[in-house]
Amino acid sequence: MARTIPHLEELRKMDRAHHLHPFTDHATMHPSGTHILESGAGCYLQGEEGKLLDGLAGLWCVNVGYGRKEIVEAVAKQMQELSFYPSFFNSTTEPAVRLADRLGRMAPGNLNYAVFSNSGSEANETALKIIRQYQILKGKPERTKIVTRDFAYHGVTLATASMTGLPSCQTPYGLPLPGFLHAPAPYAYAMGREKEAEVYGEECVATTKKLIEKEGPETIGAMFLEPVQGAGGVLVPPAGYLKAMRELAREYEILFVADEVITAFGRLGAWFASAMWNLEPDLMILAKGLTSGYISMGATIVSQPIAEVLMKGGYFAHGFTYSGHPVAAAAAMANMDIIEKEKLVERTKEKLGPYFQKKLQEFAGHPAVGEVRGVGLIGAMELLPKGGRKDLRPGMNLGIAGAAKVRKEGAIVRGIRDLLAFAPPLVITEKEVDELFGAVRRGIDHLWD
Ligand SMILES: Cc1ncc(COP(=O)(O)O)c(C=O)c1O
């Protein structure tokens, strides 16, 4: 049921006058005004549209659901004890140390050291700088170029937006910067190759190899890769693809970075996709699910050999005022306690993930659906116009239209180009999965109206 928010129109007026929103078309938003959300509990949000089931966990991040008292209490306690102290200049705080220790012990392989920041973008930017410094210290200062992929999303700073493979994030800013190379993404559906996705994946690896050889492997510092590409459209890698990309990096002594900002902390039914798919990354990027979005935090997890080179390399002149913020670290610890205590990783792997995927698969064959794909508690649905695939045109944005219809039916999903993306909180129940896909069905049944 819709709710009356006190001061709603006044808030919207102030918002129009003074607030530039991230990733928003203001000309489209302003006539009706922004949506204001007021409260959240579990998988549900409450705002002026009434109660909404959040099928995107905020922005792929609220893994433990909204309103978790354990995190609120841990944060309040830390704020009372010590609201802030930096980790600069030989000092730190207990939560920052405990979190670094926990991440170092949990992270796969030899990923043993955490460099903290405030976001996924900062964690990737930090990785870029560490890689530069490492290559210089190893006597390879010419290894400055970075390989990523089309449809990648690694952030929005100048350098990380250059790694991102989405024209919408680059064209307005005259990016990418020189030295950022884009290999093809294994997006078989977009090429009409979904029936032979593995073959297409092999072709993508071969094209990446050619790109590396053309540029000169000795000029390339690292390859960044999201195990499942999230914001680019939930692109699930075909069998064999990630392993082959990992091998390619190893063959040319290019550092391999797993950007797990979305995929870590249980989303795929494992603490880390890197462990699940045996990627053995040299660096791993964390944010979002690290604190379930309760407070901002990012982390760049660095392998033992790289950390050793850095530690012997003199002064480490990088870091943000709030790197390892004690309040954020306390939130991360409480968040990870919940994930462990409620066995959210195991639950996603064994129960809710398979159930969610089964329900998603039921849309295959729907006249408005061209493909469904997913793994664990993340998924996507490619939408079609009335005339079918042959009538798909760039800029139709069926996903945006579809998401608006689904929202009217009571659930938030994300529209990206012509697809819908889903990533509900990991605490979702089977009944709530049914409710989510019920809203999706009612929405897309009317997609062409
Ligand atoms: C894989 C990945 N990397 C990096 C980022 C950037 O994170 P932030 O928005 O916290 O800067 C995102 C955000 O969606 C992401 O999905």
The ligand as an ORCA input file, in Angstrom:
! r2SCAN-3c Opt
* xyz 0 1
  C      32.683     -5.298    -10.106
  C      32.649     -3.890     -9.596
  N      33.788     -3.251     -9.382
  C      33.817     -1.993     -8.925
  C      32.655     -1.316     -8.663
  C      32.713      0.093     -8.175
  O      32.325      0.146     -6.850
  P      31.874      1.549     -6.178
  O      30.587      1.933     -6.805
  O      31.755      1.171     -4.720
  O      32.970      2.517     -6.427
  C      31.426     -1.947     -8.851
  C      30.160     -1.248     -8.575
  O      29.103     -1.666     -8.955
  C      31.421     -3.261     -9.336
  O      30.278     -3.903     -9.566
*
